[in-house]
Amino acid sequence: MGLFAPRRGAAKVGHAGRDTIACIAVHDASIAVTNVLESDDRDRSCAEVDQIANAQLTQVRSKLADLSVLQNVLQALIGQCRHGTIADCRIIEALAPTAD
């Protein structure tokens, strides 16, 4: 196997993978909402549920922003590839852990 060998089935994520990610995000939010619903006071304002949903949305937006930055960095690194050897690979150089 190569240094960056893809996992088996990694290329087949597609629509099903996006659905899974969406289900995970909804599940995370639903756990918090379920705690509110288990309360005996069903007549209270749904503001608490709104806050939970807004907090989840903020987290999703933050993750998307992080992924967007990662996408741009990877595109730039791939664009700098000189198709040389691993010893001169800019991608490995940029992504390798640094010694502190």
C-alpha positions as CSV (number, residue, x, y, z in Angstrom):
1,M,0.0,0.0,0.0
2,G,1.2,3.5,-0.7
3,L,1.7,6.3,1.8
4,F,-1.8,7.8,1.2
5,A,-3.6,4.7,0.2
6,P,-7.4,5.3,0.3
7,R,-9.5,3.2,2.6
8,R,-11.5,0.5,1.0
9,G,-14.8,1.9,-0.2
10,A,-13.7,5.5,0.5
11,A,-14.6,6.6,-3.0
12,K,-18.2,5.4,-2.7
13,V,-19.3,7.9,0.0
14,G,-21.5,10.0,-2.3
15,H,-25.1,10.7,-1.4
16,A,-25.3,8.0,1.3
17,G,-22.3,9.5,3.1
18,R,-23.9,12.9,3.1
19,D,-27.2,11.4,4.4
20,T,-25.2,9.7,7.2
21,I,-23.5,12.9,8.2
22,A,-26.8,14.7,8.2
23,C,-28.4,12.0,10.4
24,I,-25.5,12.3,12.9
25,A,-26.0,16.1,13.1
26,V,-29.7,15.7,13.6
27,H,-29.2,13.0,16.1
28,D,-26.8,15.2,18.2
29,A,-29.4,18.0,18.2
30,S,-32.3,15.6,18.9
31,I,-30.6,14.3,22.1
32,A,-30.7,17.8,23.6
33,V,-34.2,18.4,22.3
34,T,-35.3,15.0,23.8
35,N,-34.2,16.2,27.2
36,V,-36.6,19.2,26.9
37,L,-39.4,17.0,25.7
38,E,-39.1,14.6,28.6
39,S,-40.1,17.5,30.9
40,D,-43.6,17.4,32.3
41,D,-44.2,21.0,31.4
42,R,-45.3,20.7,27.7
43,D,-47.0,24.1,27.7
44,R,-43.8,26.1,28.2
45,S,-42.2,28.2,25.4
46,C,-40.2,26.4,22.7
47,A,-37.4,29.0,23.1
48,E,-35.2,26.4,24.7
49,V,-35.5,24.2,21.6
50,D,-34.8,27.2,19.4
51,Q,-31.6,27.8,21.4
52,I,-30.5,24.2,21.0
53,A,-31.2,24.2,17.3
54,N,-29.3,27.6,16.9
55,A,-26.3,26.2,18.9
56,Q,-26.2,23.2,16.6
57,L,-26.4,25.4,13.5
58,T,-23.5,27.5,14.8
59,Q,-21.4,24.3,15.3
60,V,-22.3,23.1,11.8
61,R,-21.4,26.5,10.3
62,S,-18.1,26.5,12.2
63,K,-17.2,23.0,10.9
64,L,-18.1,24.0,7.4
65,A,-15.8,27.0,7.6
66,D,-13.0,24.8,8.8
67,L,-13.6,22.3,6.0
68,S,-13.6,25.2,3.5
69,V,-10.2,26.4,4.7
70,L,-8.9,22.8,4.5
71,Q,-10.2,22.4,1.0
72,N,-8.5,25.6,-0.1
73,V,-5.2,24.6,1.5
74,L,-5.3,21.1,-0.1
75,Q,-6.2,22.6,-3.5
76,A,-3.2,25.0,-3.3
77,L,-0.9,22.2,-2.2
78,I,-2.0,19.9,-5.0
79,G,-1.6,22.8,-7.5
80,Q,2.1,23.1,-6.3
81,C,2.8,19.5,-7.0
82,R,5.9,19.0,-9.2
83,H,5.3,15.3,-9.7
84,G,8.8,14.6,-8.3
85,T,9.7,12.2,-5.5
86,I,8.3,11.8,-2.1
87,A,11.5,13.3,-0.7
88,D,10.5,16.6,-2.4
89,C,6.8,16.4,-1.9
90,R,5.3,19.8,-0.9
91,I,2.1,18.1,0.3
92,I,4.0,15.9,2.8
93,E,6.2,18.8,3.8
94,A,3.2,21.0,4.6
95,L,1.1,18.3,6.4
96,A,3.9,16.6,8.3
97,P,4.0,17.2,12.0
98,T,6.6,19.6,13.2
99,A,9.0,19.0,16.0
100,D,8.5,21.6,18.7
